[in-house]
């Protein structure tokens, strides 16, 4: 195995709701739509949303019946410059993203803001701050 991530899949009971969010609010373009599995065009890493029932069937593992609780992963979306974190955050919140934390300069040298999707997954917008 090569230690590389080729695909990130969000598993949900709300495929159509999440697809609408990632397409209409965040701007992803649908590449393949099978209703129970939807893959988006994404530079670098493939990105998809899949129904829990399909993953349970594919793996024969009952854990896919259980609703996820708590924050188990984060997607981080880069923007071109620190000011764009603010404007992008405002735009996506107005379009339906759930605000979690407004834009702020972080100690790790980035401006970042946090929002949630309709399933409650918390994600980040970020841009590198200029070197001091």
MOHUWO-V45041 format. One record per residue. RES is the residue in one small letter. PSI is psi as a letter, one per 30 degrees, with the letter a starting at -180 (NA if undefined). OMEGA is omega as a letter, one per 30 degrees, with the letter a starting at -180 (NA if undefined). Layout:
BEGIN
res:RES psi:PSI omega:OMEGA
res:RES psi:PSI omega:OMEGA
END
This chain:
BEGIN
res:x psi:k omega:l
res:x psi:k omega:a
res:x psi:i omega:a
res:x psi:k omega:l
res:x psi:k omega:a
res:x psi:f omega:a
res:x psi:k omega:l
res:x psi:k omega:a
res:x psi:k omega:l
res:x psi:k omega:a
res:x psi:k omega:a
res:x psi:l omega:l
res:x psi:f omega:a
res:x psi:h omega:a
res:x psi:e omega:a
res:x psi:e omega:l
res:x psi:e omega:l
res:x psi:e omega:l
res:x psi:e omega:l
res:x psi:e omega:a
res:x psi:e omega:a
res:x psi:f omega:l
res:x psi:e omega:a
res:x psi:e omega:a
res:x psi:e omega:a
res:x psi:f omega:l
res:x psi:g omega:l
res:x psi:k omega:l
res:x psi:k omega:l
res:x psi:k omega:l
res:x psi:e omega:a
res:x psi:k omega:a
res:x psi:j omega:l
res:x psi:g omega:a
res:x psi:e omega:l
res:x psi:f omega:l
res:x psi:k omega:a
res:x psi:k omega:l
res:x psi:k omega:a
res:x psi:l omega:l
res:x psi:k omega:a
res:x psi:k omega:l
res:x psi:k omega:l
res:x psi:d omega:a
res:x psi:k omega:l
res:x psi:k omega:a
res:x psi:k omega:a
res:x psi:l omega:l
res:x psi:k omega:a
res:x psi:k omega:l
res:x psi:k omega:l
res:x psi:e omega:a
res:x psi:e omega:l
res:x psi:e omega:l
res:x psi:e omega:l
res:x psi:e omega:l
res:x psi:e omega:a
res:x psi:e omega:a
res:x psi:f omega:a
res:x psi:h omega:a
res:x psi:k omega:a
res:x psi:f omega:a
res:x psi:f omega:l
res:x psi:f omega:l
res:x psi:f omega:a
res:x psi:k omega:l
res:x psi:k omega:l
res:x psi:k omega:l
res:x psi:k omega:l
res:x psi:l omega:a
res:x psi:j omega:a
res:x psi:f omega:l
res:x psi:l omega:l
res:x psi:k omega:l
res:x psi:k omega:a
res:x psi:k omega:a
res:x psi:j omega:a
res:x psi:k omega:l
res:x psi:l omega:a
res:x psi:e omega:a
res:x psi:l omega:a
res:x psi:e omega:a
res:x psi:f omega:a
res:x psi:f omega:l
res:x psi:e omega:a
res:x psi:e omega:a
res:x psi:e omega:l
res:x psi:e omega:l
res:x psi:e omega:l
res:x psi:e omega:a
res:x psi:e omega:a
res:x psi:e omega:l
res:x psi:e omega:l
res:x psi:f omega:a
res:x psi:f omega:l
res:x psi:f omega:l
res:x psi:k omega:l
res:x psi:j omega:a
res:x psi:k omega:l
res:x psi:e omega:l
res:x psi:k omega:a
res:x psi:l omega:l
res:x psi:k omega:l
res:x psi:l omega:l
res:x psi:k omega:a
res:x psi:l omega:a
res:x psi:f omega:l
res:x psi:g omega:l
res:x psi:g omega:l
res:x psi:l omega:l
res:x psi:k omega:a
res:x psi:l omega:l
res:x psi:l omega:a
res:x psi:k omega:a
res:x psi:l omega:l
res:x psi:l omega:l
res:x psi:l omega:a
res:x psi:f omega:l
res:x psi:f omega:l
res:x psi:g omega:l
res:x psi:k omega:a
res:x psi:k omega:a
res:x psi:l omega:a
res:x psi:k omega:l
res:x psi:k omega:a
res:x psi:l omega:l
res:x psi:k omega:l
res:x psi:k omega:l
res:x psi:l omega:l
res:x psi:k omega:l
res:x psi:k omega:a
res:x psi:NA omega:NA
END
